[in-house]
Amino acid sequence: MINAIAELIEVNEAGDFQEHFPGSVVIGGDGSREMLTYDFRQEPPPLVLPGISAQDWSSAIHQATSFSALLEQFPETGWKWDESEPSPS
């Protein structure tokens, strides 16, 4: 799910998420405990899926290089839960 614009500030200021994930901007999630997040520590910022209970970026799983890439691949691949999963070609 992608958060509504009105929810973005609230979601990004909730808890201590920004302390654990500096440079992050949460835009949505999987409907459970993972947050779809831009990682602005990198250029261009990829989309990753860190868990809300994770302590740092080390557990974030790469989802796509961009939002348009995520939309293109998602119907075929869904969420990636393991870094060892192959990227679509």
N, CA, C and O atoms as a GROMACS GRO file, in nm:
protein
  356
    1MET      N    1   0.084  -0.117   0.000
    1MET     CA    2   0.000   0.000   0.000
    1MET      C    3   0.089   0.124   0.000
    1MET      O    4   0.196   0.125   0.061
    2ILE      N    5   0.045   0.225  -0.068
    2ILE     CA    6   0.115   0.354  -0.070
    2ILE      C    7   0.034   0.449   0.017
    2ILE      O    8  -0.088   0.459   0.002
    3ASN      N    9   0.101   0.519   0.106
    3ASN     CA   10   0.032   0.611   0.197
    3ASN      C   11  -0.020   0.733   0.123
    3ASN      O   12   0.039   0.779   0.025
    4ALA      N   13  -0.132   0.785   0.170
    4ALA     CA   14  -0.186   0.911   0.118
    4ALA      C   15  -0.091   1.024   0.156
    4ALA      O   16  -0.024   1.016   0.259
    5ILE      N   17  -0.085   1.126   0.076
    5ILE     CA   18   0.004   1.239   0.102
    5ILE      C   19  -0.018   1.296   0.242
    5ILE      O   20   0.078   1.331   0.310
    6ALA      N   21  -0.141   1.304   0.285
    6ALA     CA   22  -0.172   1.359   0.418
    6ALA      C   23  -0.111   1.276   0.531
    6ALA      O   24  -0.089   1.328   0.640
    7GLU      N   25  -0.083   1.148   0.505
    7GLU     CA   26  -0.027   1.060   0.608
    7GLU      C   27   0.126   1.058   0.611
    7GLU      O   28   0.184   1.012   0.709
    8LEU      N   29   0.191   1.108   0.506
    8LEU     CA   30   0.336   1.093   0.495
    8LEU      C   31   0.414   1.156   0.610
    8LEU      O   32   0.507   1.093   0.662
    9ILE      N   33   0.379   1.276   0.651
    9ILE     CA   34   0.451   1.341   0.760
    9ILE      C   35   0.433   1.263   0.889
    9ILE      O   36   0.530   1.236   0.959
   10GLU      N   37   0.311   1.227   0.920
   10GLU     CA   38   0.283   1.152   1.043
   10GLU      C   39   0.360   1.020   1.046
   10GLU      O   40   0.421   0.986   1.147
   11VAL      N   41   0.357   0.945   0.936
   11VAL     CA   42   0.426   0.817   0.930
   11VAL      C   43   0.576   0.835   0.947
   11VAL      O   44   0.640   0.757   1.018
   12ASN      N   45   0.633   0.937   0.884
   12ASN     CA   46   0.777   0.958   0.889
   12ASN      C   47   0.826   1.015   1.021
   12ASN      O   48   0.945   1.007   1.052
   13GLU      N   49   0.737   1.072   1.099
   13GLU     CA   50   0.776   1.126   1.230
   13GLU      C   51   0.740   1.031   1.345
   13GLU      O   52   0.771   1.060   1.460
   14ALA      N   53   0.677   0.920   1.314
   14ALA     CA   54   0.633   0.826   1.418
   14ALA      C   55   0.751   0.754   1.482
   14ALA      O   56   0.846   0.716   1.414
   15GLY      N   57   0.744   0.737   1.612
   15GLY     CA   58   0.844   0.660   1.685
   15GLY      C   59   0.985   0.709   1.663
   15GLY      O   60   1.009   0.828   1.646
   16ASP      N   61   1.078   0.616   1.663
   16ASP     CA   62   1.218   0.652   1.644
   16ASP      C   63   1.270   0.598   1.511
   16ASP      O   64   1.390   0.571   1.497
   17PHE      N   65   1.182   0.583   1.413
   17PHE     CA   66   1.219   0.531   1.282
   17PHE      C   67   1.332   0.612   1.219
   17PHE      O   68   1.426   0.554   1.165
   18GLN      N   69   1.324   0.744   1.226
   18GLN     CA   70   1.427   0.829   1.166
   18GLN      C   71   1.562   0.813   1.236
   18GLN      O   72   1.667   0.830   1.172
   19GLU      N   73   1.562   0.781   1.364
   19GLU     CA   74   1.688   0.758   1.435
   19GLU      C   75   1.755   0.629   1.386
   19GLU      O   76   1.877   0.624   1.372
   20HIS      N   77   1.675   0.527   1.360
   20HIS     CA   78   1.728   0.400   1.312
   20HIS      C   79   1.760   0.403   1.163
   20HIS      O   80   1.849   0.332   1.116
   21PHE      N   81   1.687   0.485   1.088
   21PHE     CA   82   1.701   0.491   0.943
   21PHE      C   83   1.718   0.635   0.896
   21PHE      O   84   1.629   0.689   0.829
   22PRO      N   85   1.830   0.699   0.929
   22PRO     CA   86   1.851   0.837   0.884
   22PRO      C   87   1.855   0.841   0.731
   22PRO      O   88   1.911   0.752   0.667
   23GLY      N   89   1.796   0.944   0.675
   23GLY     CA   90   1.791   0.957   0.530
   23GLY      C   91   1.676   0.883   0.466
   23GLY      O   92   1.670   0.869   0.344
   24SER      N   93   1.583   0.835   0.549
   24SER     CA   94   1.470   0.759   0.496
   24SER      C   95   1.347   0.846   0.477
   24SER      O   96   1.326   0.944   0.548
   25VAL      N   97   1.266   0.806   0.379
   25VAL     CA   98   1.133   0.863   0.362
   25VAL      C   99   1.040   0.746   0.334
   25VAL      O  100   1.046   0.683   0.228
   26VAL      N  101   0.953   0.717   0.431
   26VAL     CA  102   0.857   0.608   0.419
   26VAL      C  103   0.742   0.656   0.330
   26VAL      O  104   0.685   0.763   0.352
   27ILE      N  105   0.709   0.574   0.230
   27ILE     CA  106   0.596   0.610   0.142
   27ILE      C  107   0.482   0.510   0.150
   27ILE      O  108   0.375   0.535   0.095
   28GLY      N  109   0.503   0.396   0.217
   28GLY     CA  110   0.398   0.296   0.226
   28GLY      C  111   0.448   0.173   0.298
   28GLY      O  112   0.541   0.181   0.378
   29GLY      N  113   0.388   0.061   0.269
   29GLY     CA  114   0.429  -0.062   0.333
   29GLY      C  115   0.359  -0.182   0.277
   29GLY      O  116   0.282  -0.173   0.182
   30ASP      N  117   0.387  -0.296   0.337
   30ASP     CA  118   0.330  -0.422   0.290
   30ASP      C  119   0.196  -0.453   0.358
   30ASP      O  120   0.139  -0.560   0.335
   31GLY      N  121   0.148  -0.362   0.441
   31GLY     CA  122   0.023  -0.384   0.513
   31GLY      C  123   0.044  -0.454   0.646
   31GLY      O  124  -0.052  -0.482   0.718
   32SER      N  125   0.169  -0.481   0.680
   32SER     CA  126   0.201  -0.547   0.805
   32SER      C  127   0.308  -0.467   0.878
   32SER      O  128   0.282  -0.354   0.919
   33ARG      N  129   0.426  -0.523   0.896
   33ARG     CA  130   0.530  -0.459   0.976
   33ARG      C  131   0.642  -0.395   0.893
   33ARG      O  132   0.728  -0.329   0.951
   34GLU      N  133   0.643  -0.412   0.763
   34GLU     CA  134   0.750  -0.356   0.680
   34GLU      C  135   0.705  -0.226   0.615
   34GLU      O  136   0.589  -0.211   0.575
   35MET      N  137   0.799  -0.133   0.606
   35MET     CA  138   0.770  -0.001   0.552
   35MET      C  139   0.843   0.018   0.418
   35MET      O  140   0.965   0.001   0.412
   36LEU      N  141   0.771   0.052   0.314
   36LEU     CA  142   0.832   0.082   0.185
   36LEU      C  143   0.897   0.219   0.197
   36LEU      O  144   0.830   0.319   0.222
   37THR      N  145   1.028   0.222   0.179
   37THR     CA  146   1.107   0.338   0.217
   37THR      C  147   1.207   0.376   0.110
   37THR      O  148   1.276   0.289   0.055
   38TYR      N  149   1.216   0.505   0.080
   38TYR     CA  150   1.326   0.555  -0.004
   38TYR      C  151   1.449   0.569   0.085
   38TYR      O  152   1.440   0.619   0.197
   39ASP      N  153   1.564   0.524   0.035
   39ASP     CA  154   1.691   0.537   0.106
   39ASP      C  155   1.770   0.651   0.043
   39ASP      O  156   1.845   0.630  -0.052
   40PHE      N  157   1.753   0.772   0.098
   40PHE     CA  158   1.819   0.890   0.043
   40PHE      C  159   1.965   0.902   0.082
   40PHE      O  160   2.026   1.006   0.062
   41ARG      N  161   2.023   0.796   0.138
   41ARG     CA  162   2.167   0.794   0.159
   41ARG      C  163   2.237   0.764   0.028
   41ARG      O  164   2.358   0.784   0.014
   42GLN      N  165   2.160   0.717  -0.070
   42GLN     CA  166   2.214   0.680  -0.200
   42GLN      C  167   2.153   0.769  -0.307
   42GLN      O  168   2.046   0.826  -0.289
   43GLU      N  169   2.223   0.780  -0.418
   43GLU     CA  170   2.174   0.860  -0.530
   43GLU      C  171   2.181   0.777  -0.656
   43GLU      O  172   2.290   0.732  -0.692
   44PRO      N  173   2.072   0.753  -0.724
   44PRO     CA  174   1.935   0.786  -0.688
   44PRO      C  175   1.888   0.696  -0.573
   44PRO      O  176   1.938   0.585  -0.555
   45PRO      N  177   1.791   0.744  -0.496
   45PRO     CA  178   1.746   0.667  -0.380
   45PRO      C  179   1.663   0.544  -0.420
   45PRO      O  180   1.560   0.558  -0.484
   46PRO      N  181   1.709   0.424  -0.381
   46PRO     CA  182   1.630   0.305  -0.411
   46PRO      C  183   1.516   0.289  -0.311
   46PRO      O  184   1.512   0.356  -0.208
   47LEU      N  185   1.425   0.201  -0.344
   47LEU     CA  186   1.317   0.164  -0.251
   47LEU      C  187   1.358   0.036  -0.180
   47LEU      O  188   1.397  -0.062  -0.243
   48VAL      N  189   1.347   0.039  -0.048
   48VAL     CA  190   1.383  -0.076   0.034
   48VAL      C  191   1.269  -0.106   0.130
   48VAL      O  192   1.177  -0.026   0.147
   49LEU      N  193   1.276  -0.222   0.192
   49LEU     CA  194   1.172  -0.265   0.285
   49LEU      C  195   1.236  -0.302   0.419
   49LEU      O  196   1.273  -0.418   0.439
   50PRO      N  197   1.250  -0.204   0.511
   50PRO     CA  198   1.298  -0.239   0.645
   50PRO      C  199   1.178  -0.269   0.736
   50PRO      O  200   1.071  -0.212   0.718
   51GLY      N  201   1.198  -0.357   0.830
   51GLY     CA  202   1.093  -0.388   0.927
   51GLY      C  203   1.085  -0.279   1.032
   51GLY      O  204   1.187  -0.215   1.062
   52ILE      N  205   0.968  -0.255   1.089
   52ILE     CA  206   0.953  -0.149   1.188
   52ILE      C  207   1.028  -0.179   1.316
   52ILE      O  208   1.055  -0.088   1.395
   53SER      N  209   1.062  -0.306   1.340
   53SER     CA  210   1.137  -0.339   1.460
   53SER      C  211   1.287  -0.349   1.434
   53SER      O  212   1.364  -0.378   1.526
   54ALA      N  213   1.331  -0.326   1.310
   54ALA     CA  214   1.473  -0.333   1.276
   54ALA      C  215   1.548  -0.219   1.345
   54ALA      O  216   1.493  -0.113   1.371
   55GLN      N  217   1.673  -0.243   1.374
   55GLN     CA  218   1.754  -0.145   1.444
   55GLN      C  219   1.834  -0.053   1.351
   55GLN      O  220   1.875   0.055   1.392
   56ASP      N  221   1.856  -0.096   1.227
   56ASP     CA  222   1.933  -0.013   1.133
   56ASP      C  223   1.911  -0.061   0.990
   56ASP      O  224   1.833  -0.152   0.964
   57TRP      N  225   1.982   0.004   0.897
   57TRP     CA  226   1.966  -0.024   0.756
   57TRP      C  227   2.010  -0.165   0.716
   57TRP      O  228   1.972  -0.213   0.609
   58SER      N  229   2.088  -0.233   0.799
   58SER     CA  230   2.143  -0.363   0.760
   58SER      C  231   2.035  -0.467   0.729
   58SER      O  232   2.061  -0.563   0.655
   59SER      N  233   1.916  -0.451   0.783
   59SER     CA  234   1.810  -0.548   0.757
   59SER      C  235   1.716  -0.508   0.643
   59SER      O  236   1.625  -0.582   0.608
   60ALA      N  237   1.739  -0.390   0.585
   60ALA     CA  238   1.652  -0.343   0.478
   60ALA      C  239   1.675  -0.425   0.351
   60ALA      O  240   1.789  -0.447   0.310
   61ILE      N  241   1.568  -0.470   0.290
   61ILE     CA  242   1.577  -0.552   0.170
   61ILE      C  243   1.542  -0.467   0.048
   61ILE      O  244   1.435  -0.407   0.041
   62HIS      N  245   1.635  -0.462  -0.047
   62HIS     CA  246   1.617  -0.384  -0.169
   62HIS      C  247   1.495  -0.433  -0.244
   62HIS      O  248   1.477  -0.553  -0.264
   63GLN      N  249   1.410  -0.339  -0.286
   63GLN     CA  250   1.290  -0.374  -0.363
   63GLN      C  251   1.301  -0.331  -0.509
   63GLN      O  252   1.268  -0.408  -0.599
   64ALA      N  253   1.348  -0.209  -0.533
   64ALA     CA  254   1.356  -0.159  -0.671
   64ALA      C  255   1.444  -0.034  -0.676
   64ALA      O  256   1.465   0.032  -0.574
   65THR      N  257   1.494  -0.004  -0.794
   65THR     CA  258   1.578   0.114  -0.811
   65THR      C  259   1.497   0.243  -0.818
   65THR      O  260   1.552   0.352  -0.800
   66SER      N  261   1.366   0.232  -0.843
   66SER     CA  262   1.279   0.349  -0.850
   66SER      C  263   1.134   0.306  -0.831
   66SER      O  264   1.103   0.186  -0.834
   67PHE      N  265   1.047   0.403  -0.810
   67PHE     CA  266   0.905   0.372  -0.794
   67PHE      C  267   0.848   0.313  -0.922
   67PHE      O  268   0.770   0.217  -0.916
   68SER      N  269   0.886   0.368  -1.038
   68SER     CA  270   0.834   0.314  -1.164
   68SER      C  271   0.883   0.171  -1.185
   68SER      O  272   0.808   0.088  -1.237
   69ALA      N  273   1.007   0.141  -1.146
   69ALA     CA  274   1.058   0.004  -1.157
   69ALA      C  275   0.979  -0.090  -1.065
   69ALA      O  276   0.948  -0.203  -1.103
   70LEU      N  277   0.946  -0.043  -0.945
   70LEU     CA  278   0.867  -0.124  -0.852
   70LEU      C  279   0.730  -0.154  -0.912
   70LEU      O  280   0.685  -0.268  -0.907
   71LEU      N  281   0.665  -0.053  -0.968
   71LEU     CA  282   0.532  -0.074  -1.028
   71LEU      C  283   0.538  -0.171  -1.144
   71LEU      O  284   0.446  -0.250  -1.165
   72GLU      N  285   0.646  -0.164  -1.220
   72GLU     CA  286   0.660  -0.253  -1.335
   72GLU      C  287   0.682  -0.398  -1.294
   72GLU      O  288   0.623  -0.489  -1.352
   73GLN      N  289   0.767  -0.421  -1.194
   73GLN     CA  290   0.802  -0.558  -1.156
   73GLN      C  291   0.708  -0.620  -1.053
   73GLN      O  292   0.698  -0.743  -1.045
   74PHE      N  293   0.637  -0.539  -0.974
   74PHE     CA  294   0.560  -0.591  -0.862
   74PHE      C  295   0.454  -0.695  -0.901
   74PHE      O  296   0.442  -0.796  -0.831
   75PRO      N  297   0.378  -0.675  -1.009
   75PRO     CA  298   0.277  -0.777  -1.043
   75PRO      C  299   0.338  -0.916  -1.066
   75PRO      O  300   0.272  -1.017  -1.043
   76GLU      N  301   0.462  -0.920  -1.111
   76GLU     CA  302   0.528  -1.048  -1.136
   76GLU      C  303   0.603  -1.100  -1.014
   76GLU      O  304   0.600  -1.220  -0.987
   77THR      N  305   0.669  -1.012  -0.940
   77THR     CA  306   0.758  -1.058  -0.831
   77THR      C  307   0.698  -1.041  -0.692
   77THR      O  308   0.736  -1.114  -0.600
   78GLY      N  309   0.607  -0.946  -0.675
   78GLY     CA  310   0.558  -0.914  -0.541
   78GLY      C  311   0.670  -0.858  -0.455
   78GLY      O  312   0.771  -0.811  -0.508
   79TRP      N  313   0.653  -0.864  -0.324
   79TRP     CA  314   0.757  -0.817  -0.232
   79TRP      C  315   0.875  -0.913  -0.234
   79TRP      O  316   0.857  -1.034  -0.245
   80LYS      N  317   0.993  -0.860  -0.225
   80LYS     CA  318   1.113  -0.942  -0.211
   80LYS      C  319   1.139  -0.955  -0.061
   80LYS      O  320   1.144  -0.854   0.010
   81TRP      N  321   1.156  -1.077  -0.014
   81TRP     CA  322   1.176  -1.101   0.129
   81TRP      C  323   1.317  -1.146   0.161
   81TRP      O  324   1.352  -1.162   0.278
   82ASP      N  325   1.398  -1.166   0.059
   82ASP     CA  326   1.532  -1.220   0.079
   82ASP      C  327   1.626  -1.154  -0.022
   82ASP      O  328   1.595  -1.148  -0.141
   83GLU      N  329   1.740  -1.105   0.026
   83GLU     CA  330   1.836  -1.040  -0.064
   83GLU      C  331   1.890  -1.136  -0.169
   83GLU      O  332   1.943  -1.091  -0.271
   84SER      N  333   1.879  -1.267  -0.148
   84SER     CA  334   1.933  -1.362  -0.244
   84SER      C  335   1.839  -1.385  -0.362
   84SER      O  336   1.877  -1.452  -0.458
   85GLU      N  337   1.717  -1.331  -0.354
   85GLU     CA  338   1.624  -1.346  -0.466
   85GLU      C  339   1.679  -1.274  -0.588
   85GLU      O  340   1.727  -1.162  -0.576
   86PRO      N  341   1.673  -1.335  -0.704
   86PRO     CA  342   1.723  -1.268  -0.824
   86PRO      C  343   1.637  -1.149  -0.862
   86PRO      O  344   1.516  -1.150  -0.845
   87SER      N  345   1.703  -1.048  -0.915
   87SER     CA  346   1.631  -0.930  -0.965
   87SER      C  347   1.576  -0.964  -1.101
   87SER      O  348   1.639  -1.039  -1.177
   88PRO      N  349   1.458  -0.911  -1.135
   88PRO     CA  350   1.404  -0.937  -1.268
   88PRO      C  351   1.492  -0.872  -1.372
   88PRO      O  352   1.548  -0.765  -1.348
   89SER      N  353   1.504  -0.934  -1.488
   89SER     CA  354   1.590  -0.878  -1.594
   89SER      C  355   1.518  -0.777  -1.679
   89SER      O  356   1.577  -0.721  -1.772
   0.00000   0.00000   0.00000
